[in-house]
Amino acid sequence: MPLEPLVEGLLKGAVRWVIEVIVEVVVNITFRGTGWVILKSLRPRSEPADTASIWVGALIWMLAVGGLLVLWWAAPVGD
């Protein structure tokens, strides 16, 4: 059918947009924001770089999730 390429292109574009929004939220708000706050509190007179903020934020979130998993696994099972 002649509409198949058009619909396929629209669906690919919509999926690409949704993935871009998800990545934008995760990277910019979660990683970059957390890293910026931590770096800014450690060095208040200098503006943190974007790359450093992302790396520090990702590291902090990995440590937080890892710590929560360790606590989860160490919790007693049953009553």
Steps between C-alpha positions, in 0.01 A plus 500: 500500500623853435448610861736244652823701449331813636368325811833324552684833482259662744532214748880505481496874558266468798709225659819700443339805666384299804847349546658844466270642769576211736875538451472876547316458829732230634827664400425868548281498805617196689870464424603855409289659773627275776859533384470878473370528858779280636778671304365846581491417871860373488633796297264796547711756312515312169229391259498121445548375144214309340703185441633493855149557635362210298777263612474596866121476490510159334754378755290624791185337365686171440631507856154580636332219308782259589471591868125449495543160334751397765258605773218315326701180474626527858151542646367200692245289317177403668369576844 
